């Protein structure tokens, strides 16, 4: 199974809103992978400044939850990797669990790496 990195800076615009143009392009790419029978895991790509504190980590989770909604009909997506930066943060395990539960809310079939 392949992985596709999805950079936080690509899915969120400077004003904090979702970059719908990027997400539409990602969906198109995932549909092409699906047509070829491929499967992927999406891997959040974050910079340390994207996750300065718990509130920022929750915003990151919300952004990837929106990303998941935009690609919900892509059968090629098997799940997400939990953002690696969460593990080094205060309350990291709680943030990782929250990430999973937020995405599983609408995507119960997702697996996590």
N, CA, C and O atoms as CSV, one atom per row, in Angstrom:
chain,resi,resn,atom,element,x,y,z
A,1,UNK,N,N,0.859,-1.172,0.000
A,1,UNK,CA,C,0.000,0.000,0.000
A,1,UNK,C,C,0.905,1.234,0.000
A,1,UNK,O,O,1.857,1.322,0.775
A,2,UNK,N,N,0.597,2.159,-0.861
A,2,UNK,CA,C,1.370,3.395,-0.965
A,2,UNK,C,C,0.892,4.417,0.061
A,2,UNK,O,O,-0.182,4.284,0.648
A,3,UNK,N,N,1.713,5.432,0.259
A,3,UNK,CA,C,1.281,6.537,1.099
A,3,UNK,C,C,1.437,7.828,0.307
A,3,UNK,O,O,2.340,7.982,-0.515
A,4,UNK,N,N,0.541,8.728,0.581
A,4,UNK,CA,C,0.566,10.053,-0.038
A,4,UNK,C,C,0.651,11.072,1.081
A,4,UNK,O,O,-0.188,11.101,1.981
A,5,UNK,N,N,1.672,11.902,1.014
A,5,UNK,CA,C,1.803,12.967,2.001
A,5,UNK,C,C,0.863,14.104,1.634
A,5,UNK,O,O,0.773,14.521,0.480
A,6,UNK,N,N,0.168,14.589,2.651
A,6,UNK,CA,C,-0.765,15.707,2.479
A,6,UNK,C,C,-0.312,16.789,3.454
A,6,UNK,O,O,-0.518,16.687,4.663
A,7,UNK,N,N,0.305,17.820,2.901
A,7,UNK,CA,C,0.863,18.892,3.726
A,7,UNK,C,C,-0.237,19.796,4.276
A,7,UNK,O,O,-1.144,20.217,3.557
A,8,UNK,N,N,-0.130,20.076,5.552
A,8,UNK,CA,C,-1.077,20.993,6.203
A,8,UNK,C,C,-1.102,22.333,5.481
A,8,UNK,O,O,-2.169,22.920,5.300
A,9,UNK,N,N,0.066,22.822,5.069
A,9,UNK,CA,C,0.153,24.113,4.390
A,9,UNK,C,C,-0.575,24.104,3.042
A,9,UNK,O,O,-0.920,25.161,2.513
A,10,UNK,N,N,-0.805,22.915,2.492
A,10,UNK,CA,C,-1.528,22.811,1.224
A,10,UNK,C,C,-3.040,22.742,1.412
A,10,UNK,O,O,-3.793,23.152,0.528
A,11,UNK,N,N,-3.491,22.228,2.553
A,11,UNK,CA,C,-4.939,22.066,2.729
A,11,UNK,C,C,-5.589,23.234,3.463
A,11,UNK,O,O,-6.814,23.347,3.503
A,12,UNK,N,N,-4.755,24.108,4.047
A,12,UNK,CA,C,-5.286,25.260,4.777
A,12,UNK,C,C,-4.678,26.534,4.199
A,12,UNK,O,O,-3.459,26.651,4.081
A,13,UNK,N,N,-5.529,27.475,3.845
A,13,UNK,CA,C,-5.070,28.759,3.324
A,13,UNK,C,C,-4.615,29.664,4.470
A,13,UNK,O,O,-4.876,29.379,5.638
A,14,UNK,N,N,-3.948,30.733,4.129
A,14,UNK,CA,C,-3.403,31.666,5.131
A,14,UNK,C,C,-4.466,32.194,6.082
A,14,UNK,O,O,-4.171,32.476,7.244
A,15,UNK,N,N,-5.703,32.332,5.603
A,15,UNK,CA,C,-6.777,32.857,6.464
A,15,UNK,C,C,-7.426,31.774,7.328
A,15,UNK,O,O,-8.370,32.044,8.070
A,16,UNK,N,N,-6.907,30.541,7.224
A,16,UNK,CA,C,-7.433,29.445,8.031
A,16,UNK,C,C,-8.527,28.636,7.362
A,16,UNK,O,O,-8.945,27.607,7.893
A,17,UNK,N,N,-8.995,29.077,6.216
A,17,UNK,CA,C,-10.041,28.329,5.516
A,17,UNK,C,C,-9.419,27.194,4.704
A,17,UNK,O,O,-8.216,27.181,4.444
A,18,UNK,N,N,-10.256,26.256,4.314
A,18,UNK,CA,C,-9.786,25.095,3.548
A,18,UNK,C,C,-9.418,25.498,2.122
A,18,UNK,O,O,-10.078,26.341,1.515
A,19,UNK,N,N,-8.386,24.902,1.611
A,19,UNK,CA,C,-7.968,25.110,0.230
A,19,UNK,C,C,-8.721,24.100,-0.633
A,19,UNK,O,O,-8.222,23.015,-0.931
A,20,UNK,N,N,-9.918,24.482,-1.020
A,20,UNK,CA,C,-10.793,23.556,-1.745
A,20,UNK,C,C,-10.238,23.174,-3.108
A,20,UNK,O,O,-10.496,22.074,-3.596
A,21,UNK,N,N,-9.484,24.064,-3.721
A,21,UNK,CA,C,-8.881,23.748,-5.019
A,21,UNK,C,C,-7.863,22.610,-4.867
A,21,UNK,O,O,-7.848,21.674,-5.667
A,22,UNK,N,N,-7.029,22.697,-3.853
A,22,UNK,CA,C,-6.065,21.620,-3.601
A,22,UNK,C,C,-6.796,20.313,-3.283
A,22,UNK,O,O,-6.447,19.257,-3.810
A,23,UNK,N,N,-7.801,20.390,-2.426
A,23,UNK,CA,C,-8.531,19.181,-2.029
A,23,UNK,C,C,-9.239,18.539,-3.223
A,23,UNK,O,O,-9.324,17.313,-3.302
A,24,UNK,N,N,-9.744,19.346,-4.144
A,24,UNK,CA,C,-10.370,18.798,-5.353
A,24,UNK,C,C,-9.329,18.077,-6.209
A,24,UNK,O,O,-9.607,17.015,-6.767
A,25,UNK,N,N,-8.139,18.651,-6.309
A,25,UNK,CA,C,-7.062,17.998,-7.055
A,25,UNK,C,C,-6.624,16.694,-6.398
A,25,UNK,O,O,-6.342,15.711,-7.084
A,26,UNK,N,N,-6.567,16.689,-5.071
A,26,UNK,CA,C,-6.227,15.465,-4.338
A,26,UNK,C,C,-7.270,14.394,-4.613
A,26,UNK,O,O,-6.925,13.237,-4.852
A,27,UNK,N,N,-8.535,14.770,-4.581
A,27,UNK,CA,C,-9.611,13.814,-4.855
A,27,UNK,C,C,-9.465,13.226,-6.255
A,27,UNK,O,O,-9.619,12.019,-6.442
A,28,UNK,N,N,-9.170,14.068,-7.232
A,28,UNK,CA,C,-8.973,13.596,-8.608
A,28,UNK,C,C,-7.838,12.581,-8.668
A,28,UNK,O,O,-7.964,11.536,-9.306
A,29,UNK,N,N,-6.737,12.891,-8.003
A,29,UNK,CA,C,-5.589,11.977,-7.969
A,29,UNK,C,C,-5.975,10.647,-7.322
A,29,UNK,O,O,-5.604,9.582,-7.817
A,30,UNK,N,N,-6.711,10.708,-6.229
A,30,UNK,CA,C,-7.123,9.488,-5.530
A,30,UNK,C,C,-8.087,8.659,-6.367
A,30,UNK,O,O,-8.045,7.429,-6.323
A,31,UNK,N,N,-8.956,9.319,-7.128
A,31,UNK,CA,C,-9.873,8.600,-8.018
A,31,UNK,C,C,-9.102,7.890,-9.133
A,31,UNK,O,O,-9.479,6.799,-9.559
A,32,UNK,N,N,-8.015,8.521,-9.605
A,32,UNK,CA,C,-7.180,7.876,-10.626
A,32,UNK,C,C,-6.504,6.634,-10.046
A,32,UNK,O,O,-6.417,5.602,-10.712
A,33,UNK,N,N,-6.030,6.736,-8.814
A,33,UNK,CA,C,-5.421,5.587,-8.141
A,33,UNK,C,C,-6.457,4.485,-7.961
A,33,UNK,O,O,-6.164,3.307,-8.161
A,34,UNK,N,N,-7.666,4.876,-7.582
A,34,UNK,CA,C,-8.761,3.920,-7.413
A,34,UNK,C,C,-9.056,3.188,-8.719
A,34,UNK,O,O,-9.253,1.973,-8.727
A,35,UNK,N,N,-9.084,3.935,-9.823
A,35,UNK,CA,C,-9.370,3.326,-11.128
A,35,UNK,C,C,-8.322,2.286,-11.500
A,35,UNK,O,O,-8.613,1.321,-12.207
A,36,UNK,N,N,-7.098,2.491,-11.017
A,36,UNK,CA,C,-6.026,1.543,-11.283
A,36,UNK,C,C,-5.936,0.425,-10.258
A,36,UNK,O,O,-5.038,-0.414,-10.327
A,37,UNK,N,N,-6.867,0.410,-9.304
A,37,UNK,CA,C,-6.894,-0.637,-8.295
A,37,UNK,C,C,-5.948,-0.419,-7.120
A,37,UNK,O,O,-5.736,-1.326,-6.315
A,38,UNK,N,N,-5.380,0.780,-7.017
A,38,UNK,CA,C,-4.433,1.054,-5.944
A,38,UNK,C,C,-5.094,1.404,-4.630
A,38,UNK,O,O,-6.275,1.746,-4.574
A,39,UNK,N,N,-4.308,1.311,-3.580
A,39,UNK,CA,C,-4.751,1.675,-2.238
A,39,UNK,C,C,-3.675,2.553,-1.607
A,39,UNK,O,O,-2.481,2.347,-1.821
A,40,UNK,N,N,-4.119,3.531,-0.831
A,40,UNK,CA,C,-3.177,4.452,-0.206
A,40,UNK,C,C,-3.578,4.767,1.232
A,40,UNK,O,O,-4.729,4.623,1.645
A,41,UNK,N,N,-2.569,5.200,1.961
A,41,UNK,CA,C,-2.765,5.806,3.272
A,41,UNK,C,C,-2.357,7.263,3.111
A,41,UNK,O,O,-1.358,7.556,2.455
A,42,UNK,N,N,-3.110,8.167,3.695
A,42,UNK,CA,C,-2.762,9.579,3.645
A,42,UNK,C,C,-1.933,9.927,4.882
A,42,UNK,O,O,-2.286,9.567,6.004
A,43,UNK,N,N,-0.835,10.627,4.657
A,43,UNK,CA,C,0.080,10.964,5.743
A,43,UNK,C,C,0.147,12.478,5.921
A,43,UNK,O,O,0.656,13.185,5.052
A,44,UNK,N,N,-0.367,12.975,7.048
A,44,UNK,CA,C,-0.258,14.405,7.314
A,44,UNK,C,C,1.212,14.826,7.381
A,44,UNK,O,O,2.040,14.167,8.011
A,45,UNK,N,N,1.503,15.924,6.722
A,45,UNK,CA,C,2.845,16.497,6.754
A,45,UNK,C,C,2.744,17.853,7.448
A,45,UNK,O,O,2.105,18.780,6.952
A,46,UNK,N,N,3.389,17.940,8.600
A,46,UNK,CA,C,3.295,19.143,9.421
A,46,UNK,C,C,4.673,19.700,9.724
A,46,UNK,O,O,5.656,18.963,9.807
A,47,UNK,N,N,4.726,21.005,9.885
A,47,UNK,CA,C,5.917,21.676,10.381
A,47,UNK,C,C,5.736,21.899,11.873
A,47,UNK,O,O,4.604,21.999,12.346
A,48,UNK,N,N,6.826,21.980,12.623
A,48,UNK,CA,C,6.677,22.206,14.072
A,48,UNK,C,C,5.807,23.418,14.403
A,48,UNK,O,O,5.068,23.396,15.387
A,49,UNK,N,N,5.886,24.463,13.602
A,49,UNK,CA,C,5.068,25.648,13.887
A,49,UNK,C,C,3.569,25.417,13.645
A,49,UNK,O,O,2.741,26.207,14.097
A,50,UNK,N,N,3.225,24.350,12.942
A,50,UNK,CA,C,1.812,24.010,12.740
A,50,UNK,C,C,1.175,23.460,14.014
A,50,UNK,O,O,-0.045,23.510,14.172
A,51,UNK,N,N,1.994,22.938,14.917
A,51,UNK,CA,C,1.505,22.290,16.139
A,51,UNK,C,C,2.231,22.842,17.360
A,51,UNK,O,O,2.921,22.106,18.065
A,52,UNK,N,N,2.077,24.107,17.601
A,52,UNK,CA,C,2.762,24.744,18.733
A,52,UNK,C,C,2.159,24.358,20.073
A,52,UNK,O,O,2.857,24.338,21.087
A,53,UNK,N,N,0.871,24.052,20.084
A,53,UNK,CA,C,0.194,23.746,21.339
A,53,UNK,C,C,-1.030,22.877,21.056
A,53,UNK,O,O,-1.310,22.529,19.909
A,54,UNK,N,N,-1.739,22.542,22.104
A,54,UNK,CA,C,-2.900,21.657,21.976
A,54,UNK,C,C,-3.975,22.269,21.075
A,54,UNK,O,O,-4.573,21.570,20.256
A,55,UNK,N,N,-4.221,23.571,21.224
A,55,UNK,CA,C,-5.235,24.214,20.378
A,55,UNK,C,C,-4.869,24.122,18.901
A,55,UNK,O,O,-5.731,23.871,18.059
A,56,UNK,N,N,-3.594,24.323,18.588
A,56,UNK,CA,C,-3.148,24.207,17.194
A,56,UNK,C,C,-3.311,22.776,16.703
A,56,UNK,O,O,-3.699,22.554,15.555
A,57,UNK,N,N,-3.018,21.805,17.561
A,57,UNK,CA,C,-3.173,20.401,17.178
A,57,UNK,C,C,-4.641,20.069,16.888
A,57,UNK,O,O,-4.940,19.282,15.991
A,58,UNK,N,N,-5.541,20.667,17.645
A,58,UNK,CA,C,-6.970,20.451,17.398
A,58,UNK,C,C,-7.391,21.070,16.065
A,58,UNK,O,O,-8.246,20.523,15.368
A,59,UNK,N,N,-6.794,22.205,15.713
A,59,UNK,CA,C,-7.065,22.820,14.405
A,59,UNK,C,C,-6.540,21.924,13.284
A,59,UNK,O,O,-7.184,21.779,12.245
A,60,UNK,N,N,-5.374,21.329,13.498
A,60,UNK,CA,C,-4.814,20.392,12.519
A,60,UNK,C,C,-5.770,19.213,12.328
A,60,UNK,O,O,-6.043,18.805,11.199
A,61,UNK,N,N,-6.267,18.679,13.421
A,61,UNK,CA,C,-7.218,17.567,13.344
A,61,UNK,C,C,-8.455,17.972,12.557
A,61,UNK,O,O,-8.932,17.210,11.716
A,62,UNK,N,N,-8.975,19.154,12.820
A,62,UNK,CA,C,-10.161,19.635,12.100
A,62,UNK,C,C,-9.881,19.760,10.600
A,62,UNK,O,O,-10.744,19.450,9.779
A,63,UNK,N,N,-8.689,20.207,10.248
A,63,UNK,CA,C,-8.333,20.353,8.836
A,63,UNK,C,C,-8.276,18.992,8.140
A,63,UNK,O,O,-8.760,18.845,7.018
A,64,UNK,N,N,-7.687,18.004,8.805
A,64,UNK,CA,C,-7.612,16.674,8.187
A,64,UNK,C,C,-8.960,15.959,8.201
A,64,UNK,O,O,-9.221,15.106,7.353
A,65,UNK,N,N,-9.799,16.298,9.142
A,65,UNK,CA,C,-11.164,15.771,9.133
A,65,UNK,C,C,-11.904,16.309,7.906
A,65,UNK,O,O,-12.639,15.577,7.243
A,66,UNK,N,N,-11.702,17.594,7.612
A,66,UNK,CA,C,-12.316,18.177,6.418
A,66,UNK,C,C,-11.740,17.516,5.159
A,66,UNK,O,O,-12.473,17.222,4.214
A,67,UNK,N,N,-10.439,17.289,5.156
A,67,UNK,CA,C,-9.800,16.605,4.029
A,67,UNK,C,C,-10.452,15.235,3.817
A,67,UNK,O,O,-10.768,14.859,2.689
A,68,UNK,N,N,-10.646,14.504,4.897
A,68,UNK,CA,C,-11.276,13.183,4.809
A,68,UNK,C,C,-12.679,13.280,4.221
A,68,UNK,O,O,-13.086,12.425,3.435
A,69,UNK,N,N,-13.415,14.315,4.598
A,69,UNK,CA,C,-14.765,14.493,4.037
A,69,UNK,C,C,-14.707,14.741,2.537
A,69,UNK,O,O,-15.563,14.262,1.793
A,70,UNK,N,N,-13.709,15.483,2.093
A,70,UNK,CA,C,-13.602,15.807,0.668
A,70,UNK,C,C,-13.216,14.597,-0.181
A,70,UNK,O,O,-13.474,14.584,-1.385
A,71,UNK,N,N,-12.603,13.585,0.426
A,71,UNK,CA,C,-12.189,12.401,-0.340
A,71,UNK,C,C,-12.960,11.155,0.097
A,71,UNK,O,O,-12.530,10.028,-0.151
A,72,UNK,N,N,-14.100,11.371,0.748
A,72,UNK,CA,C,-14.843,10.257,1.347
A,72,UNK,C,C,-15.280,9.189,0.354
A,72,UNK,O,O,-15.433,8.027,0.731
A,73,UNK,N,N,-15.483,9.559,-0.900
A,73,UNK,CA,C,-15.938,8.570,-1.873
A,73,UNK,C,C,-14.786,7.891,-2.613
A,73,UNK,O,O,-15.018,7.147,-3.566
A,74,UNK,N,N,-13.568,8.137,-2.190
A,74,UNK,CA,C,-12.396,7.532,-2.834
A,74,UNK,C,C,-12.076,6.202,-2.153
A,74,UNK,O,O,-11.522,6.165,-1.054
A,75,UNK,N,N,-12.432,5.128,-2.822
A,75,UNK,CA,C,-12.208,3.794,-2.262
A,75,UNK,C,C,-10.732,3.460,-2.122
A,75,UNK,O,O,-10.369,2.523,-1.411
A,76,UNK,N,N,-9.879,4.223,-2.798
A,76,UNK,CA,C,-8.440,3.980,-2.705
A,76,UNK,C,C,-7.877,4.360,-1.337
A,76,UNK,O,O,-6.817,3.869,-0.949
A,77,UNK,N,N,-8.571,5.228,-0.606
A,77,UNK,CA,C,-8.074,5.679,0.700
A,77,UNK,C,C,-8.461,4.660,1.768
A,77,UNK,O,O,-9.640,4.427,2.034
A,78,UNK,N,N,-7.458,4.072,2.361
A,78,UNK,CA,C,-7.698,3.078,3.412
A,78,UNK,C,C,-7.622,3.693,4.800
A,78,UNK,O,O,-8.122,3.119,5.767
A,79,UNK,N,N,-6.993,4.866,4.898
A,79,UNK,CA,C,-6.914,5.526,6.183
A,79,UNK,C,C,-5.861,6.611,6.208
A,79,UNK,O,O,-5.391,7.074,5.169
A,80,UNK,N,N,-5.504,7.004,7.411
A,80,UNK,CA,C,-4.552,8.093,7.641
A,80,UNK,C,C,-3.483,7.630,8.620
A,80,UNK,O,O,-3.713,6.756,9.456
A,81,UNK,N,N,-2.330,8.227,8.494
A,81,UNK,CA,C,-1.337,8.139,9.555
A,81,UNK,C,C,-1.680,9.223,10.562
A,81,UNK,O,O,-2.090,10.318,10.176
A,82,UNK,N,N,-1.521,8.940,11.824
A,82,UNK,CA,C,-1.697,9.953,12.862
A,82,UNK,C,C,-0.509,10.898,12.751
A,82,UNK,O,O,0.623,10.437,12.601
A,83,UNK,N,N,-0.737,12.217,12.821
A,83,UNK,CA,C,0.390,13.150,12.712
A,83,UNK,C,C,1.511,12.797,13.696
A,83,UNK,O,O,1.289,12.706,14.904
A,84,UNK,N,N,2.706,12.600,13.158
A,84,UNK,CA,C,3.847,12.194,13.974
A,84,UNK,C,C,4.187,13.224,15.051
A,84,UNK,O,O,4.641,12.854,16.134
A,85,UNK,N,N,3.976,14.490,14.773
A,85,UNK,CA,C,4.290,15.536,15.756
A,85,UNK,C,C,3.486,15.397,17.039
A,85,UNK,O,O,3.929,15.835,18.101
A,86,UNK,N,N,2.320,14.795,16.950
A,86,UNK,CA,C,1.492,14.651,18.150
A,86,UNK,C,C,2.232,13.871,19.246
A,86,UNK,O,O,2.075,14.164,20.431
A,87,UNK,N,N,3.030,12.890,18.852
A,87,UNK,CA,C,3.684,12.029,19.846
A,87,UNK,C,C,4.670,12.783,20.731
A,87,UNK,O,O,4.950,12.347,21.847
A,88,UNK,N,N,5.200,13.903,20.254
A,88,UNK,CA,C,6.170,14.663,21.044
A,88,UNK,C,C,5.532,15.815,21.818
A,88,UNK,O,O,6.225,16.587,22.481
A,89,UNK,N,N,4.226,15.921,21.730
A,89,UNK,CA,C,3.533,17.034,22.374
A,89,UNK,C,C,2.970,16.631,23.737
A,89,UNK,O,O,2.728,15.457,24.017
A,90,UNK,N,N,2.772,17.655,24.572
A,90,UNK,CA,C,2.047,17.430,25.816
A,90,UNK,C,C,0.660,16.908,25.445
A,90,UNK,O,O,0.018,17.432,24.535
A,91,UNK,N,N,0.213,15.897,26.138
A,91,UNK,CA,C,-1.076,15.251,25.860
A,91,UNK,C,C,-1.101,14.594,24.477
A,91,UNK,O,O,-2.156,14.493,23.851
A,92,UNK,N,N,0.054,14.155,24.012
A,92,UNK,CA,C,0.178,13.574,22.677
A,92,UNK,C,C,-0.716,12.372,22.446
A,92,UNK,O,O,-1.336,12.254,21.389
A,93,UNK,N,N,-0.791,11.473,23.429
A,93,UNK,CA,C,-1.640,10.288,23.264
A,93,UNK,C,C,-3.104,10.687,23.139
A,93,UNK,O,O,-3.848,10.108,22.348
A,94,UNK,N,N,-3.511,11.676,23.921
A,94,UNK,CA,C,-4.887,12.171,23.859
A,94,UNK,C,C,-5.170,12.809,22.499
A,94,UNK,O,O,-6.248,12.622,21.934
A,95,UNK,N,N,-4.195,13.566,21.974
A,95,UNK,CA,C,-4.359,14.190,20.662
A,95,UNK,C,C,-4.461,13.134,19.562
A,95,UNK,O,O,-5.259,13.272,18.634
A,96,UNK,N,N,-3.654,12.086,19.670
A,96,UNK,CA,C,-3.704,11.003,18.680
A,96,UNK,C,C,-5.054,10.290,18.729
A,96,UNK,O,O,-5.645,10.007,17.687
A,97,UNK,N,N,-5.538,10.003,19.927
A,97,UNK,CA,C,-6.844,9.358,20.071
A,97,UNK,C,C,-7.957,10.241,19.522
A,97,UNK,O,O,-8.891,9.750,18.888
A,98,UNK,N,N,-7.855,11.541,19.767
A,98,UNK,CA,C,-8.853,12.479,19.262
A,98,UNK,C,C,-8.836,12.511,17.733
A,98,UNK,O,O,-9.891,12.530,17.100
A,99,UNK,N,N,-7.639,12.515,17.141
A,99,UNK,CA,C,-7.511,12.503,15.678
A,99,UNK,C,C,-8.255,11.299,15.101
A,99,UNK,O,O,-9.040,11.427,14.161
A,100,UNK,N,N,-7.994,10.141,15.677
A,100,UNK,CA,C,-8.653,8.917,15.198
A,100,UNK,C,C,-10.165,8.989,15.365
A,100,UNK,O,O,-10.910,8.688,14.432
A,101,UNK,N,N,-10.613,9.382,16.537
A,101,UNK,CA,C,-12.062,9.391,16.777
A,101,UNK,C,C,-12.769,10.410,15.899
A,101,UNK,O,O,-13.887,10.162,15.445
A,102,UNK,N,N,-12.141,11.545,15.653
A,102,UNK,CA,C,-12.757,12.557,14.779
A,102,UNK,C,C,-12.920,12.020,13.358
A,102,UNK,O,O,-13.971,12.210,12.747
A,103,UNK,N,N,-11.902,11.359,12.830
A,103,UNK,CA,C,-11.998,10.834,11.473
A,103,UNK,C,C,-12.902,9.611,11.386
A,103,UNK,O,O,-13.590,9.414,10.385
A,104,UNK,N,N,-12.900,8.788,12.435
A,104,UNK,CA,C,-13.745,7.586,12.435
A,104,UNK,C,C,-15.232,7.922,12.507
A,104,UNK,O,O,-16.079,7.108,12.141
A,105,UNK,N,N,-15.537,9.118,12.979
A,105,UNK,CA,C,-16.934,9.539,13.111
A,105,UNK,C,C,-17.699,9.356,11.802
A,105,UNK,O,O,-18.831,8.874,11.810
A,106,UNK,N,N,-17.100,9.730,10.702
A,106,UNK,CA,C,-17.763,9.609,9.387
A,106,UNK,C,C,-17.118,8.546,8.503
A,106,UNK,O,O,-17.627,8.236,7.425
A,107,UNK,N,N,-15.997,7.990,8.960
A,107,UNK,CA,C,-15.241,7.028,8.151
A,107,UNK,C,C,-14.848,5.827,9.004
A,107,UNK,O,O,-13.665,5.622,9.275
A,108,UNK,N,N,-15.822,5.039,9.426
A,108,UNK,CA,C,-15.535,3.940,10.363
A,108,UNK,C,C,-14.635,2.849,9.777
A,108,UNK,O,O,-14.116,2.016,10.520
A,109,UNK,N,N,-14.450,2.845,8.487
A,109,UNK,CA,C,-13.616,1.831,7.839
A,109,UNK,C,C,-12.126,2.199,7.821
A,109,UNK,O,O,-11.291,1.366,7.468
A,110,UNK,N,N,-11.790,3.428,8.197
A,110,UNK,CA,C,-10.386,3.869,8.140
A,110,UNK,C,C,-9.519,3.090,9.113
A,110,UNK,O,O,-9.943,2.722,10.208
A,111,UNK,N,N,-8.299,2.853,8.676
A,111,UNK,CA,C,-7.269,2.322,9.547
A,111,UNK,C,C,-6.258,3.442,9.794
A,111,UNK,O,O,-6.206,4.415,9.042
A,112,UNK,N,N,-5.471,3.304,10.830
A,112,UNK,CA,C,-4.507,4.347,11.184
A,112,UNK,C,C,-3.128,3.746,11.362
A,112,UNK,O,O,-2.958,2.639,11.872
A,113,UNK,N,N,-2.157,4.518,10.924
A,113,UNK,CA,C,-0.769,4.095,11.059
A,113,UNK,C,C,-0.054,4.999,12.020
A,113,UNK,O,O,1.136,4.813,12.275
